[in-house]
């Protein structure tokens, strides 16, 4: 994995030759999600306007959503059996 520092900010250049298709797909999804967040909120995760408790709250809410999605998928799977 090749790492570069650009403009005193942390950036990583990743050669897709070193990555399998699954890892590459996940990285692309992370990049897309970061672009979406920047477009929606005008900020990225380097922001400093949230407290530790704010970050914890965001993480809890995201995980609660994920649990709901997993439960829905389980129910759909059970219905198809």
Long-range contacts (C-beta under 8 A, 24 or more apart in sequence): none
